[in-house]
Amino acid sequence: MKENFWIMGAIIAILIISFSTYNYLNESSEIIKVGYLPSDHHAALIVAEEMKMFEKQGLKVQLVPFQSGSDIAKALSLGKIDIGYSGITPITEAISNGKDLKIVAPVNLEGSGIVIQKENEISPKSLINQTIAIPKKGSIQDVLLYIYLKNNNISSSEINYYYSEVPMMPLGLKEGSFNAYVAWEPFVSTGKDYGYGNILVNSSDIWKDHPCCVVVTTTKFINKNPVILREFLKVHVESTQYINKHPEVAIFFVAKKMGDSEKVEKNAMSNIKYIALTNPEFIQNTLKMVKIQEEMKYINKNLSYSQIFDFGYLN
């Protein structure tokens, strides 16, 4: 019964994403349109909405769900949304391709993982000659898989890639569409907790404290709305601090939003580090991530701090 409920929830979530993303263009321009991924990584946004933090700050915010960070980067570049919560690698790749985007705050560290079929050995070798699902080429999960394979002396040519919507990955693993997948939480934990597979490795064990999601906007929006951006980021910081101080309340809100159990969300959110303020390690690791993207041929030029970041509006 729980399994069927979760499958139906995943299908409904995908339909909601498609419908909501299609219809957001009709809203008033006074509303701040914020793109995000239905993910535990973006709990700060979920908690801020549920606790009406934006309203208390005098902001009108509409959350617009997307299926990938690259879709968010494209929507920002086209002016279809104002602010995005996205994995960092699609953003740095877009910047390298000349898109006028700036990372204005961190969101989280870690929080992804590799899930394999239950019958497979929990070993890096279990991935050899297997089909592995990732959300999209260039995603954080794609880069993390590359690092894991490299660290275990496995060539990318020894695996087959399969592209899948993340909410459907646990079911795809169960049905045998692929042999393993790399996802963000809670879909790492649901894969295990609903009996679809076993966790081969959490991303914290691939790269401790690796940067993951960020708040991103355009220079145009920054220049036109500096006060609004500062107020928005104030809420982002407040919400992140609330999550870290009151994890049980955050778990309740995220479970409600994701259509999952609080037990699953408790496990999932324990694998994520929520941050809103920058620090030297985050910056250094982001620049390290860019180097890895260069190695993977996703970025063809070095990016400087000033090209990537603008933390001037983050209190």
N, C-alpha and C positions, 0 to 999 in steps of 0.2 A: 504493500500500500504506500509506504513512504517513497519507494522507488518510483512508482507511477506518478505520485504527486510531484516529485522533483522533475521528472521528465516533462510533465505538462507545464511546470513552472518555467523550465528552460525554453520551451517552444513559445510560450506566451511572452517571455522576455524578449525574444528575437522579434516577434511581431510588434511589440511595443516600440522597440528601437526603430524599426523600419517606419512605422506610422508616425512616431513623434519626430523623427529626423526629417521626414517628408513635409510635415506640416508646420515646422517652426518658422518658416519664412513669412508666414502671414501675420506674425505678431508685431506689435508696435515697436518702433525703433527706440523708444524710451527705455525699453527693457534691455538689461544686460544679458545677452545670450551666452551661455556657458556650455561648451561641449565637454563631454566626459564619456568614460567607458563604464558600463555596469560592472563594477569591480570593487572588491574590498579595499583596493589601493586608494580609492577616491572616497574613503569614509569621511574625510573632513568636509567634503561637499555635501554628502548625505546628511551628516549630523547638523551642519549649518542650516540646511533646508528644513529638517524635521523640527529643529528648535527655534526656527524663525529668526535666526541670527542676522540674516541679510535685511529682513524687514526692520528689525530693531536698529540697524545701522542706517536705515533710510534708503535702502537699495531695492530696486525691483529686479529680480533675477529669474531667468527661465533656464532650467537645465535641459540640455539637448543631448540625448544618448547617441553615441556612434559605435561602430563595430571595430574600429582600429585607430591607432594614433596617426597613421598617415592620412586617414580621412579627416581627422581633426585639423591637421596641418594644412590640408588643402582648403577646408572650409574657412580657416583663419585667413589664409592668403587671398581668398576670394571675397572676404568681408562678410561672409554669411553668419559667422559667430564673432563674438568680441574677445572672449577668453576661453582657453582650453585647459583641461586636465588631461595630460597625455604621457605615455612613455617617452623617455628622453631621446631615444635613438631616432624615431621618426622626425623629431624636431631638429636635431643636429644635422640629420641628412637633408632636410628641407632647407635649412640655413645654408648648407654647403652648396645647394643648388640655386642660391640667390634669393630665396624667400625671405621677406623682411619680418622675421620672427625673433622674439626675445624671451628667454626664460626669466621669469620675475620672482619665482619662489620654488623651493623644493616641496615635494609632497610626501614621498616615502622612500625608504631603502628596502631592498630585498623583496620577498613576497611572491616569488614564482617557484616553479619546481617541475621536475620531470616525473611523469607517471607511466609505469609499464604494466603490461598484462600480468595478472596474478600468477600465471604458470611460469613466467620467466624468472630467471635468477636475478637477484638484486645485485647486479654487477655492471660496470660500464660495458663489458663485452656483450651483454644482452641486447645492446643497440645495434651491433654490427649486422649488416645485411637486412635491417628491419626498416619498416616504413614509420616515420615519425611525423606527427602533426604539429604544426606551429601556426600561430594566428596569421602571420603574414611575413613575407620577406622583409628584412630590415627591422623587425620588431625587437623589443628587448628580449623576448623569448628566443628568437632566432640567434641573437648575439650570444646569449647565455649558453645555448646549445653548442655553438661554435667553440666557446671557451672550454666547456666541459669535454667535448670531443678532443680538442687539442691537448688538454691537460692529461688525457688518458691515451694519448698516441693513437687516436682513431681518426682516419681521414674522413672529411665530409663526403667523399666519393663512395664511402662504404655504407652510406645510409640513403634511403629514399625520403624525399620531403613530400608532405601532404599538407595542404592548406585547409584550415577548418575554422569555423566560428567557435570561439572559445566555449560558450555555454553548452555546445553540443559535443565537446570533446569526450567527456566521460562516457556518454552513450555510444559514441563512435568507437571508443576503445572496447566497450562491451560487445558491440556487434561485429568487431573484427575489421572495421574499415581501415585501421592502422594498428601498429603494435605498441606504440608509445605516443605520448604527447607532452608538449611543454606549454604550460598555461600560467596565468596569474590566479591568485586566490580570489574567490573560494574554490575554484574549479580543480585545484590541486587536492585540497582536502576532501571535496565531494567525491573525487575519483576513488579515494581510499575509503572514506566513511560509508559510502553506499555500496562498497564491495566490488567496484568495477576493476580496480587494479591496486598496485602497490606503489608507494612513492620511492623512486630510485634515489632521488637527491633533491633537497631544497636548495634554492638559489643562494641561501646564506652559506652553504657548504661549497658552492662553486666559486663565489667571490663575496667574502664577508663585507657587509655595509656597501654593497654596490648601489649606485644611484639607480632609481627606477622612474617614478613619475614626477612630473613638474607642472607648475602653473606657467602657461605661456600665453603671450598676446603679440600684437603687432606694434611696431614703432608708431604707426599712425594712431592707433587707439591710445597709446601712452601719451603722445603729444596733445591729443584732443581732450583726453579725460584723465589728467593726472590725479585729481582729487578723488574721482570715482575709483580709480585703480588702487590708490592708497587705502581707501575705505574697504574695498573688496578684500585686499590682502590682510587688513586688520582682522576681518572676520575669519579668513583662512587660518591665521595664527591662533585666534581665540578658539576656533573649533578643534584644531589639532591639539592644543593644550588640554582641551576638555576630554578628548579621546584618551589621552595618556593619563589623565587623572581619574577618569570615570569609565574604564573600559567596559564594564558591564552594561552601562547605558548605551554606549556606542554599539556594542554587540546586538542589543535589542533593535536599534534603529536600522542597522545594516541588514540584519536577518529579515526584517520587515520589507526593506527595499528590494533585497535580492530574492525573496520568496524562499528562504532556506531556514533551517532550524538554528536555534541559538547555540546548540552543541557544536554543529559544524562550523558556525561562524567564530565561536570561541577558539577552536583549533586553528582555523584559517588566519584569523587576525593576530594570533600569537606569533605567526611567521613574518609579520610585517612590522617595520619600525617607522612610525609616523613622525615626520619632522616638517617644520614650516620655516625655520630660520636657517640661513646658510652658515657654512663653516669651511675652513681651509681644506679639510679632508673631502668634503662633498665636491668642491671645485676641482681638486686634484684628480679625484676619481672620475669626474665627468670628462676632463681632458684625456684621461687614460682611456675612457670608453670611446672617445673620438678616434684615438690612435688605433683601437681595435677595429672600428668601422672602416678606417683607411686600409687596414690589413685585409679586410673582407671585401674591399673594392666598392663599398657603399658610399664612401666619401673620397673625393679625389684631390682634396687640398686641406692643408692644416687650418684649423679654426682657432682664433685667438679668444681670450676671455671676453673682450669687448664685443666681439661678433656674436657670442652666445648669450651672455648674461646682461641683465639690467636690474640690479637689486636696490636701486635708488628709492623705490617706493615701498620697500619692505621694512616695517618697523620691528 
